[in-house]
């Protein structure tokens, strides 16, 4: 009986973590601005000279743009 309650709790925790991990901003076509006014910049892994203010795809090769650090 105790094992079932532990397994139920672990299952609920795993499902909660999955929901949290998959929610959030899924709109790659708009800017993300920090509270200090800093906007994110995105670049292509194959074409680092390409820098954009919004996520999306590289116009040269079609790869997904990644956030510039």
Residue pairs with C-beta under 8 A, 6 or more apart in sequence:
25 32
28 54
28 55
28 56
29 54
29 55
29 56
30 54
31 39
31 40
31 53
31 54
32 39
32 40
33 39
33 40
39 53
40 53
40 55
40 67
40 68
41 51
41 52
41 53
41 67
41 68
42 51
42 52
42 53
42 54
42 55
42 56
42 65
42 66
42 67
42 68
43 50
43 51
43 52
43 65
43 66
43 68
44 50
44 58
44 60
44 61
44 63
44 65
44 66
45 63
45 66
46 58
46 60
46 61
46 63
47 58
47 60
47 61
50 58
50 59
50 60
50 65
51 68
52 65
55 64
55 65
55 67
56 64
56 65
57 63
57 64
57 65
58 64
58 65
